[in-house]
Structure formats: C-alpha cells, structure tokens
Amino acid sequence: MKSKKYFFFDIDGTLTDKDTGIVVPSAREALSRLQDNGHFVALCTGRAQYKARLILEDLGLTNMVCCGGGGIVLNNQIIKNEPLDIKKVRTLINECENNNIGYLITRDDSEKAYHKDTLFVEQSGGRYEPTHYVFDKNLDINATESIYKAYVSVKPEDEHLLPSLNDIGHLRYVPQYLIIQHDKKDKGIIETMELLHADIKDVVVFGDDTNDLIMFDERWTSIAMGNATDEKLKEKANYVTDTSVNDGVKKACEHFGWI
C-alpha cells in the first residue's frame, strides 16, 4: 500500500447521483476498498449530524466532518457539534423581520424547525426535506441562545436587503430560500487531522459544488468531480475526475493507486 491517506468526501453529486440522491455503486465500492487498504475515510458535508448519520451508517463509515465544518464525528462518537454564531444569526433574523422575509431556525440537532408565523412557508413553499415544523407565536430570536441552522425565504435578487449575509455562512440549493449554516469544511478537516495526530499533507478531498471550494486547500490534494457545478472548483483542483455517475470517485482512486 502507498502511504496512508485521509479521505474526506462530499455527499451530494460526489458520492451520489444528484438526480436520484442514491450513492453510486462504484463509489460505494471505492470507499470500501480504501478502508480495506488501510486509509482513513470520512464524509465532509454541510448536512446536520442527525441527517448525515444515516448515510454514514449506510456506507459503513464511522467518521465525518458535518454541519459545514461545525461538527466532527470520530469512531461514531460526536466530538463536537457547535451552533452558529448567535450574534450574527440574530442580526440576520432581525433584518428579515424588518423586510418581511420569512425564516425558520433549528435550535438543536434535529429536523425540528421553529417559526412564529407562516411567512417562510408562504413565500418559499417550505423546506425541500423532511421537516417537523414547530409553531411558537412567542418566538424571540433575541432570547434564543443556540441556533444550529436557519432558513431564509429570500430570492436571489433580494439578497441585498440582508447585508449581514456577508458575515455568515450560507448557501442556496433552490431559488426559494437560503440555508444559513457553517461554511468552514476546511477548519473541520484540519481539526480532525489534529485529533488524529496526522499530517494535513496526507488529506485528500472530493467535491463538486460551490460550497466545497472552502475545502480545496493548497496544503492537500483536492479532486473535483467532472459534474462540478462551479468552474472555479475545477480550476482550484489538483485533479478533475469523471462525473459521479460515470464512476468518477473510483476512477480517481485507481488513477492515484489508492485502490
């Protein structure tokens, strides 16, 4: 075997067929073979811990950076799962209220989303994932101590109404709303490597979307999928492989002799 590597994989569009959400069989095989060859294999995702845990178990893995870098799981143990910067979220939500923009917040690591009115659902149609909506007419953002994610029903052309977006991590998967979450996958990877007492030059990351740009660091090996949605990602990558559905993960691992 070549020297041990530490792999961090994005999920959607990297390990999965983005159209179906199903893990590509060749990617599943590659992950299993990487582990058999003694490499460290982890997910690196923006998904909350409770949600990412499902695919972690399905893939037979025990390690991940989740919550956009705010969470770390090693050997199936939650090492950290930190909320967002409460001051920054409060500033953003107050801007939403001043501009009649709907929002949801999650107070813990679960699918519970809290709201005090129906604006978010009316404006966006609701979240595009399983959600337990919790209505609280007395919800006070300035008295809420912990927020793990927020969802804001602002259209792309109206983002200028929320200037504090420049100070907080966010991404947009659909036109109807923004997801407010950590944007520090790179820091989550570095912290994981420190916990493992391993050299960051041995890190290998795989990604396909704009929110993966942050983890394409010049100190380690970055691999972009052929279906990458952002050309900047391909430009920043050390290697561009085939698309996820055309066995991109497996082909890259074979190209470098990791499997």
Summary of the structure (lengths in Angstrom):
residues: 259
radius of gyration: 18.7
end to end distance: 8.6
largest distance: 59.3
contacts: 865
relative contact order: 0.18
helix: 36%
strand: 24%
